[in-house]
Amino acid sequence: METLFILAKRSLIMSLELIAQQQPEVIRAMYRFKNEVFKDNSLTFKEKELIAVAVTAVLKCDECFDLHAQKAMDAGATKDEIRESLTVAMYLAGPSAIVGMPSIKKLLSE
């Protein structure tokens, strides 16, 4: 039996695919914006990905967390840095920022 989380994730992916099919320029614009935002500037790509890790925890998006945590590590971030970014999220949003996210537990347990 599929969990509610898996169903929600599939629904999100299908929604993005539909938008990409129906309004491809919107998706292309979104990715151009993302590429511009994540360029090294005053903050490095790694620092921006660590911010994204904290924000995705607050947003409760496991798939987003996995993506940004991996990108942060690919850019040289350590698990300690990821853990520290999560403590910032937890301070600002309360403990609920990291509760109920299987991907956080999995990453920090490895």
Backbone hydrogen bonds in HBPLUS format (Angstrom, degrees):
<---DONOR---> <-ACCEPTOR-->    atom                        ^
c    i                          cat <-CA-CA->   ^        H-A-AA   ^      H-
h    n   atom  resd res      DA  || num        DHA   H-A  angle D-A-AA Bond
n    s   type  num  typ     dist DA aas  dist angle  dist       angle   num
A0007-LEU N   A0003-THR O   3.13 MM   4  6.42 163.5  2.15 151.7 156.3     1
A0008-ALA N   A0004-LEU O   2.87 MM   4  6.06 154.4  1.93 148.4 155.8     2
A0009-LYS N   A0005-PHE O   2.88 MM   4  6.13 157.0  1.93 151.5 157.9     3
A0010-ARG N   A0006-ILE O   2.96 MM   4  6.19 163.9  1.99 151.0 155.0     4
A0011-SER N   A0007-LEU O   2.96 MM   4  6.13 154.1  2.03 143.6 151.1     5
A0012-LEU N   A0008-ALA O   2.95 MM   4  6.23 154.1  2.02 148.1 154.4     6
A0013-ILE N   A0009-LYS O   3.00 MM   4  6.29 166.6  2.02 155.2 158.1     7
A0014-MET N   A0010-ARG O   2.89 MM   4  6.06 165.5  1.91 151.9 156.2     8
A0015-SER N   A0011-SER O   2.88 MM   4  6.04 150.8  1.96 143.2 151.7     9
A0016-LEU N   A0012-LEU O   2.95 MM   4  6.25 161.0  1.98 154.9 158.9    10
A0017-GLU N   A0013-ILE O   2.91 MM   4  6.14 157.5  1.96 150.8 157.6    11
A0018-LEU N   A0014-MET O   2.91 MM   4  6.12 154.2  1.97 146.9 153.6    12
A0019-ILE N   A0015-SER O   2.97 MM   4  6.25 161.1  2.01 150.5 155.5    13
A0020-ALA N   A0016-LEU O   2.87 MM   4  6.06 158.3  1.92 147.4 153.9    14
A0021-GLN N   A0017-GLU O   2.95 MM   4  6.18 147.0  2.06 143.5 152.2    15
A0022-GLN N   A0018-LEU O   2.85 MM   4  6.02 161.8  1.88 153.0 158.2    16
A0023-GLN N   A0019-ILE O   2.61 MM   4  5.37 158.6  1.65 151.1 157.1    17
A0026-VAL N   A0023-GLN O   3.02 MM   3  5.60 135.1  2.23 115.4 126.2    18
A0028-ARG N   A0024-PRO O   2.92 MM   4  6.20 162.6  1.95 153.7 159.1    19
A0029-ALA N   A0025-GLU O   2.85 MM   4  5.97 156.2  1.91 143.9 150.4    20
A0030-MET N   A0026-VAL O   2.94 MM   4  6.18 152.5  2.02 144.5 152.3    21
A0031-TYR N   A0027-ILE O   3.00 MM   4  6.30 158.4  2.05 152.3 156.9    22
A0032-ARG N   A0028-ARG O   2.91 MM   4  6.18 151.6  1.99 148.0 156.3    23
A0033-PHE N   A0029-ALA O   2.94 MM   4  6.13 160.5  1.98 149.6 154.6    24
A0034-LYS N   A0030-MET O   2.90 MM   4  6.18 160.5  1.94 147.1 152.9    25
A0035-ASN N   A0031-TYR O   2.91 MM   4  6.05 163.4  1.93 147.2 151.3    26
A0036-GLU N   A0032-ARG O   3.02 MM   4  6.25 149.9  2.12 144.0 152.1    27
A0037-VAL N   A0033-PHE O   2.86 MM   4  6.11 163.7  1.89 158.1 162.6    28
A0038-PHE N   A0034-LYS O   2.97 MM   4  6.13 159.6  2.01 155.8 160.2    29
A0039-LYS N   A0036-GLU O   3.40 MM   3  5.50 165.4  2.42 104.6 108.7    30
A0041-ASN N   A0043-LEU O   2.94 MM   2  5.15 164.1  1.96 139.6 144.5    31
A0048-LYS N   A0044-THR O   2.96 MM   4  6.27 159.4  2.00 154.1 160.0    32
A0049-GLU N   A0045-PHE O   2.91 MM   4  6.18 151.1  1.99 149.7 157.9    33
A0050-LEU N   A0046-LYS O   2.95 MM   4  6.27 148.2  2.05 147.7 156.7    34
A0051-ILE N   A0047-GLU O   3.02 MM   4  6.36 147.7  2.13 144.1 152.6    35
A0052-ALA N   A0048-LYS O   2.92 MM   4  6.22 155.4  1.98 143.4 150.6    36
A0053-VAL N   A0049-GLU O   2.84 MM   4  6.12 144.9  1.96 143.4 152.9    37
A0054-ALA N   A0050-LEU O   3.20 MM   4  6.48 159.4  2.24 143.5 147.1    38
A0055-VAL N   A0051-ILE O   2.93 MM   4  6.25 162.8  1.96 155.3 160.4    39
A0056-THR N   A0052-ALA O   2.84 MM   4  5.95 163.6  1.86 151.3 155.6    40
A0057-ALA N   A0053-VAL O   3.12 MM   4  6.32 143.5  2.26 142.1 151.3    41
A0058-VAL N   A0054-ALA O   3.19 MM   4  6.54 157.9  2.24 147.4 152.4    42
A0059-LEU N   A0055-VAL O   2.90 MM   4  6.19 151.5  1.98 149.4 158.3    43
A0060-LYS N   A0056-THR O   2.97 MM   4  5.97 112.3  2.44 130.3 145.1    44
A0061-CYS N   A0056-THR O   3.15 MM   5  5.52 168.5  2.16 154.7 157.8    45
A0060-LYS N   A0057-ALA O   3.11 MM   3  5.03 148.3  2.21  97.0 106.8    46
A0065-PHE N   A0061-CYS O   2.81 MM   4  6.07 158.5  1.85 155.2 162.1    47
A0066-ASP N   A0062-ASP O   2.86 MM   4  6.13 168.2  1.87 159.5 161.3    48
A0067-LEU N   A0063-GLU O   3.09 MM   4  6.28 163.2  2.12 146.0 150.4    49
A0068-HIS N   A0064-CYS O   2.92 MM   4  6.15 173.2  1.92 158.8 159.9    50
A0069-ALA N   A0065-PHE O   2.77 MM   4  5.77 159.1  1.81 157.1 163.4    51
A0070-GLN N   A0066-ASP O   3.02 MM   4  6.05 160.4  2.06 144.2 149.7    52
A0071-LYS N   A0067-LEU O   2.98 MM   4  6.22 158.1  2.03 146.1 152.8    53
A0072-ALA N   A0068-HIS O   2.86 MM   4  5.95 153.3  1.94 141.0 148.5    54
A0073-MET N   A0069-ALA O   2.94 MM   4  6.19 160.0  1.98 148.0 153.2    55
A0074-ASP N   A0070-GLN O   2.80 MM   4  6.01 156.4  1.85 149.7 157.1    56
A0075-ALA N   A0071-LYS O   3.00 MM   4  6.16 133.8  2.22 136.6 148.2    57
A0075-ALA N   A0072-ALA O   3.10 MM   3  5.05 129.0  2.37  92.8 106.6    58
A0077-ALA N   A0072-ALA O   2.84 MM   5  5.25 161.1  1.88 142.5 137.1    59
A0076-GLY N   A0073-MET O   2.93 MM   3  4.95 159.4  1.97 105.1 110.7    60
A0081-GLU N   A0078-THR O   3.10 MM   3  5.16 119.6  2.48  95.1 109.3    61
A0082-ILE N   A0078-THR O   3.03 MM   4  6.41 156.0  2.09 148.9 155.7    62
A0083-ARG N   A0079-LYS O   2.78 MM   4  5.97 162.7  1.81 150.0 155.1    63
A0084-GLU N   A0080-ASP O   2.88 MM   4  6.08 154.7  1.95 142.6 149.7    64
A0085-SER N   A0081-GLU O   2.93 MM   4  6.20 153.0  2.00 144.8 151.8    65
A0086-LEU N   A0082-ILE O   2.99 MM   4  6.28 147.5  2.09 146.7 155.9    66
A0087-THR N   A0083-ARG O   2.99 MM   4  6.37 139.3  2.16 142.7 154.2    67
A0087-THR N   A0084-GLU O   3.13 MM   3  5.03 122.6  2.47  90.8 105.4    68
A0088-VAL N   A0084-GLU O   3.15 MM   4  6.51 145.6  2.28 144.4 152.8    69
A0089-ALA N   A0085-SER O   3.12 MM   4  6.46 158.8  2.17 143.7 149.0    70
A0090-MET N   A0086-LEU O   2.84 MM   4  6.05 154.9  1.90 144.4 151.9    71
A0091-TYR N   A0087-THR O   2.85 MM   4  6.02 149.5  1.94 140.7 148.6    72
A0092-LEU N   A0088-VAL O   2.97 MM   4  6.24 162.4  2.00 153.9 157.9    73
A0093-ALA N   A0089-ALA O   2.81 MM   4  5.86 158.9  1.85 153.0 159.2    74
A0094-GLY N   A0090-MET O   2.64 MM   4  4.67 128.0  1.90 129.0 137.4    75
A0097-ALA N   A0094-GLY O   2.97 MM   3  5.97 172.8  1.97 132.7 135.1    76
A0098-ILE N   A0095-PRO O   3.09 MM   3  6.01 157.3  2.15 126.1 129.4    77
A0104-ILE N   A0101-MET O   3.08 MM   3  5.67 137.0  2.27 115.5 125.6    78
A0106-LYS N   A0102-PRO O   2.95 MM   4  6.14 162.5  1.98 153.4 158.7    79
A0107-LEU N   A0103-SER O   2.99 MM   4  6.05 168.1  2.01 144.1 147.3    80
A0108-LEU N   A0104-ILE O   3.00 MM   4  6.11 175.3  2.00 160.8 162.0    81
A0109-SER N   A0105-LYS O   3.01 MM   4  5.93 131.0  2.26 140.6 152.3    82
